[in-house]
Amino acid sequence: MIEKEHLLKLANTAMPFGKYQGRLLIDLPEDYLLWFANKGWPEGKLGLLLQLSLEIKINGLEDIIEPLKKRDY
């Protein structure tokens, strides 16, 4: 089940390692997420959030995350 907390974390958590380190999880390329799906997800909450990101992208729902991103004004 998708929790609001997960959506907020997805919108505001940066990838902690790898080629896309520092990029928000929801902004990771779909190809990169598919690579994880084939190779294996990281353990714990990061893996869960990456899986959720892929599901949102596959279903074309990225627009629901945009308003949840924190803005630095």
MARKOL-243931 format. One record per atom (N, C-alpha, C, O): residue number from 1; residue in one letter; atom name; x, y, z. Coordinates in steps of 0.02 Angstrom, whole numbers, plus 50000, padded with zeros to 5 digits. Example, Ala and Ser with C-alpha at 12.3 -4.5 7.8 and 13.67 -1.06 7.14 Angstrom:
2
[1,A,N,[50660,49716,50390]],
[1,A,CA,[50615,49775,50390]],
[1,A,C,[50660,49835,50390]],
[1,A,O,[50712,49834,50423]],
[2,S,N,[50642,49888,50354]],
[2,S,CA,[50684,49947,50357]],
[2,S,C,[50645,50002,50394]],
[2,S,O,[50670,50057,50402]],
This chain:
73
[1,M,N,[50041,49941,50000]],
[1,M,CA,[50000,50000,50000]],
[1,M,C,[50044,50063,50000]],
[1,M,O,[50093,50066,50036]],
[2,I,N,[50026,50111,49960]],
[2,I,CA,[50064,50172,49956]],
[2,I,C,[50044,50219,50013]],
[2,I,O,[49985,50235,50021]],
[3,E,N,[50093,50241,50050]],
[3,E,CA,[50082,50287,50105]],
[3,E,C,[50104,50357,50084]],
[3,E,O,[50150,50364,50044]],
[4,K,N,[50071,50408,50111]],
[4,K,CA,[50090,50477,50096]],
[4,K,C,[50163,50489,50115]],
[4,K,O,[50199,50524,50079]],
[5,E,N,[50185,50459,50170]],
[5,E,CA,[50255,50465,50192]],
[5,E,C,[50303,50441,50138]],
[5,E,O,[50355,50472,50126]],
[6,H,N,[50286,50386,50105]],
[6,H,CA,[50328,50359,50052]],
[6,H,C,[50332,50408,49992]],
[6,H,O,[50385,50418,49963]],
[7,L,N,[50275,50437,49975]],
[7,L,CA,[50274,50485,49919]],
[7,L,C,[50315,50547,49935]],
[7,L,O,[50351,50572,49892]],
[8,L,N,[50311,50571,49997]],
[8,L,CA,[50351,50629,50017]],
[8,L,C,[50425,50613,50015]],
[8,L,O,[50466,50653,49992]],
[9,K,N,[50444,50554,50039]],
[9,K,CA,[50514,50534,50038]],
[9,K,C,[50539,50526,49966]],
[9,K,O,[50595,50545,49950]],
[10,L,N,[50497,50497,49924]],
[10,L,CA,[50515,50488,49854]],
[10,L,C,[50527,50555,49820]],
[10,L,O,[50572,50561,49778]],
[11,A,N,[50488,50604,49838]],
[11,A,CA,[50493,50671,49807]],
[11,A,C,[50551,50712,49834]],
[11,A,O,[50572,50760,49802]],
[12,N,N,[50579,50692,49892]],
[12,N,CA,[50629,50735,49924]],
[12,N,C,[50692,50700,49947]],
[12,N,O,[50733,50730,49982]],
[13,T,N,[50701,50637,49928]],
[13,T,CA,[50761,50600,49947]],
[13,T,C,[50807,50593,49887]],
[13,T,O,[50785,50575,49832]],
[14,A,N,[50870,50608,49899]],
[14,A,CA,[50920,50603,49845]],
[14,A,C,[50950,50532,49844]],
[14,A,O,[50957,50500,49896]],
[15,M,N,[50967,50510,49785]],
[15,M,CA,[51001,50445,49777]],
[15,M,C,[51068,50450,49813]],
[15,M,O,[51107,50495,49799]],
[16,P,N,[51082,50403,49859]],
[16,P,CA,[51142,50409,49900]],
[16,P,C,[51207,50384,49868]],
[16,P,O,[51261,50395,49895]],
[17,F,N,[51203,50351,49810]],
[17,F,CA,[51264,50323,49781]],
[17,F,C,[51255,50314,49706]],
[17,F,O,[51200,50322,49679]],
[18,G,N,[51309,50297,49672]],
[18,G,CA,[51307,50278,49602]],
[18,G,C,[51308,50336,49553]],
[18,G,O,[51321,50393,49570]],
[19,K,N,[51294,50318,49492]],
[19,K,CA,[51297,50364,49436]],
[19,K,C,[51252,50425,49446]],
[19,K,O,[51269,50480,49424]],
[20,Y,N,[51196,50416,49479]],
[20,Y,CA,[51147,50470,49488]],
[20,Y,C,[51145,50495,49560]],
[20,Y,O,[51094,50520,49584]],
[21,Q,N,[51201,50489,49596]],
[21,Q,CA,[51205,50512,49665]],
[21,Q,C,[51185,50585,49668]],
[21,Q,O,[51209,50626,49628]],
[22,G,N,[51141,50601,49715]],
[22,G,CA,[51119,50670,49725]],
[22,G,C,[51055,50687,49689]],
[22,G,O,[51023,50738,49705]],
[23,R,N,[51034,50647,49640]],
[23,R,CA,[50972,50660,49604]],
[23,R,C,[50913,50633,49645]],
[23,R,O,[50918,50580,49675]],
[24,L,N,[50857,50670,49645]],
[24,L,CA,[50798,50647,49680]],
[24,L,C,[50776,50579,49653]],
[24,L,O,[50781,50566,49593]],
[25,L,N,[50753,50536,49697]],
[25,L,CA,[50733,50468,49677]],
[25,L,C,[50679,50469,49623]],
[25,L,O,[50682,50428,49577]],
[26,I,N,[50632,50514,49627]],
[26,I,CA,[50580,50517,49577]],
[26,I,C,[50606,50542,49509]],
[26,I,O,[50575,50531,49457]],
[27,D,N,[50664,50574,49509]],
[27,D,CA,[50693,50600,49448]],
[27,D,C,[50744,50553,49416]],
[27,D,O,[50775,50570,49366]],
[28,L,N,[50753,50494,49445]],
[28,L,CA,[50799,50445,49415]],
[28,L,C,[50770,50420,49349]],
[28,L,O,[50709,50411,49344]],
[29,P,N,[50812,50409,49299]],
[29,P,CA,[50787,50383,49235]],
[29,P,C,[50755,50314,49243]],
[29,P,O,[50778,50272,49282]],
[30,E,N,[50704,50302,49204]],
[30,E,CA,[50669,50238,49206]],
[30,E,C,[50717,50181,49189]],
[30,E,O,[50712,50127,49219]],
[31,D,N,[50762,50191,49142]],
[31,D,CA,[50811,50139,49124]],
[31,D,C,[50853,50117,49183]],
[31,D,O,[50868,50058,49192]],
[32,Y,N,[50873,50166,49224]],
[32,Y,CA,[50913,50152,49284]],
[32,Y,C,[50872,50110,49333]],
[32,Y,O,[50898,50063,49363]],
[33,L,N,[50808,50127,49342]],
[33,L,CA,[50765,50090,49387]],
[33,L,C,[50752,50019,49361]],
[33,L,O,[50748,49971,49400]],
[34,L,N,[50746,50012,49295]],
[34,L,CA,[50737,49946,49266]],
[34,L,C,[50800,49904,49275]],
[34,L,O,[50796,49843,49284]],
[35,W,N,[50858,49936,49274]],
[35,W,CA,[50921,49900,49287]],
[35,W,C,[50920,49870,49357]],
[35,W,O,[50938,49812,49367]],
[36,F,N,[50898,49910,49406]],
[36,F,CA,[50891,49884,49475]],
[36,F,C,[50841,49827,49478]],
[36,F,O,[50852,49777,49512]],
[37,A,N,[50786,49834,49441]],
[37,A,CA,[50735,49781,49441]],
[37,A,C,[50764,49715,49417]],
[37,A,O,[50745,49662,49441]],
[38,N,N,[50810,49719,49369]],
[38,N,CA,[50841,49658,49342]],
[38,N,C,[50898,49632,49385]],
[38,N,O,[50907,49572,49392]],
[39,K,N,[50937,49677,49414]],
[39,K,CA,[50996,49658,49453]],
[39,K,C,[50981,49645,49527]],
[39,K,O,[51018,49608,49560]],
[40,G,N,[50928,49675,49552]],
[40,G,CA,[50910,49670,49622]],
[40,G,C,[50908,49738,49655]],
[40,G,O,[50952,49780,49646]],
[41,W,N,[50856,49749,49693]],
[41,W,CA,[50846,49812,49727]],
[41,W,C,[50891,49817,49788]],
[41,W,O,[50906,49766,49819]],
[42,P,N,[50912,49877,49807]],
[42,P,CA,[50947,49885,49871]],
[42,P,C,[50900,49864,49928]],
[42,P,O,[50839,49866,49921]],
[43,E,N,[50929,49844,49983]],
[43,E,CA,[50889,49823,50040]],
[43,E,C,[50859,49883,50075]],
[43,E,O,[50882,49940,50068]],
[44,G,N,[50807,49870,50112]],
[44,G,CA,[50778,49921,50156]],
[44,G,C,[50734,49971,50120]],
[44,G,O,[50707,49959,50065]],
[45,K,N,[50727,50029,50153]],
[45,K,CA,[50682,50081,50129]],
[45,K,C,[50702,50108,50060]],
[45,K,O,[50659,50125,50020]],
[46,L,N,[50767,50111,50046]],
[46,L,CA,[50789,50136,49981]],
[46,L,C,[50762,50091,49925]],
[46,L,O,[50737,50115,49875]],
[47,G,N,[50768,50026,49934]],
[47,G,CA,[50742,49980,49884]],
[47,G,C,[50668,49988,49874]],
[47,G,O,[50643,49987,49817]],
[48,L,N,[50631,49996,49928]],
[48,L,CA,[50559,50006,49924]],
[48,L,C,[50542,50070,49885]],
[48,L,O,[50498,50070,49843]],
[49,L,N,[50578,50124,49901]],
[49,L,CA,[50565,50187,49867]],
[49,L,C,[50583,50184,49792]],
[49,L,O,[50548,50213,49751]],
[50,L,N,[50637,50149,49776]],
[50,L,CA,[50655,50142,49705]],
[50,L,C,[50603,50101,49667]],
[50,L,O,[50586,50117,49610]],
[51,Q,N,[50577,50049,49698]],
[51,Q,CA,[50523,50010,49667]],
[51,Q,C,[50461,50052,49657]],
[51,Q,O,[50429,50048,49604]],
[52,L,N,[50444,50093,49706]],
[52,L,CA,[50386,50137,49701]],
[52,L,C,[50397,50188,49645]],
[52,L,O,[50350,50204,49608]],
[53,S,N,[50457,50214,49640]],
[53,S,CA,[50473,50262,49587]],
[53,S,C,[50462,50231,49518]],
[53,S,O,[50434,50262,49474]],
[54,L,N,[50484,50169,49510]],
[54,L,CA,[50475,50135,49446]],
[54,L,C,[50401,50125,49431]],
[54,L,O,[50379,50137,49375]],
[55,E,N,[50362,50104,49480]],
[55,E,CA,[50291,50094,49470]],
[55,E,C,[50256,50159,49450]],
[55,E,O,[50213,50160,49406]],
[56,I,N,[50275,50213,49482]],
[56,I,CA,[50245,50279,49466]],
[56,I,C,[50263,50298,49395]],
[56,I,O,[50220,50322,49358]],
[57,K,N,[50325,50287,49375]],
[57,K,CA,[50346,50304,49307]],
[57,K,C,[50312,50260,49254]],
[57,K,O,[50289,50285,49203]],
[58,I,N,[50308,50196,49267]],
[58,I,CA,[50277,50149,49220]],
[58,I,C,[50204,50168,49208]],
[58,I,O,[50178,50162,49152]],
[59,N,N,[50171,50192,49261]],
[59,N,CA,[50100,50209,49255]],
[59,N,C,[50088,50282,49239]],
[59,N,O,[50031,50305,49239]],
[60,G,N,[50142,50320,49224]],
[60,G,CA,[50135,50389,49203]],
[60,G,C,[50107,50435,49257]],
[60,G,O,[50069,50481,49242]],
[61,L,N,[50125,50423,49319]],
[61,L,CA,[50097,50461,49375]],
[61,L,C,[50146,50511,49406]],
[61,L,O,[50134,50533,49462]],
[62,E,N,[50199,50528,49371]],
[62,E,CA,[50249,50574,49400]],
[62,E,C,[50218,50641,49421]],
[62,E,O,[50244,50673,49467]],
[63,D,N,[50164,50662,49389]],
[63,D,CA,[50133,50726,49405]],
[63,D,C,[50106,50728,49477]],
[63,D,O,[50099,50782,49505]],
[64,I,N,[50091,50670,49506]],
[64,I,CA,[50065,50671,49575]],
[64,I,C,[50121,50686,49625]],
[64,I,O,[50107,50707,49681]],
[65,I,N,[50183,50677,49605]],
[65,I,CA,[50240,50688,49649]],
[65,I,C,[50264,50761,49647]],
[65,I,O,[50287,50788,49697]],
[66,E,N,[50258,50793,49590]],
[66,E,CA,[50284,50861,49580]],
[66,E,C,[50264,50909,49636]],
[66,E,O,[50307,50945,49661]],
[67,P,N,[50200,50913,49655]],
[67,P,CA,[50181,50960,49708]],
[67,P,C,[50211,50944,49777]],
[67,P,O,[50210,50986,49822]],
[68,L,N,[50237,50883,49785]],
[68,L,CA,[50264,50862,49849]],
[68,L,C,[50338,50881,49857]],
[68,L,O,[50365,50876,49912]],
[69,K,N,[50370,50901,49803]],
[69,K,CA,[50441,50920,49807]],
[69,K,C,[50449,50984,49845]],
[69,K,O,[50413,51033,49835]],
[70,K,N,[50498,50984,49891]],
[70,K,CA,[50514,51045,49928]],
[70,K,C,[50551,51093,49882]],
[70,K,O,[50594,51072,49843]],
[71,R,N,[50533,51154,49887]],
[71,R,CA,[50565,51205,49844]],
[71,R,C,[50608,51251,49887]],
[71,R,O,[50589,51269,49943]],
[72,D,N,[50666,51268,49862]],
[72,D,CA,[50709,51318,49894]],
[72,D,C,[50698,51384,49860]],
[72,D,O,[50720,51395,49804]],
[73,Y,N,[50664,51429,49895]],
[73,Y,CA,[50650,51495,49865]],
[73,Y,C,[50693,51547,49897]],
[73,Y,O,[50688,51606,49880]],
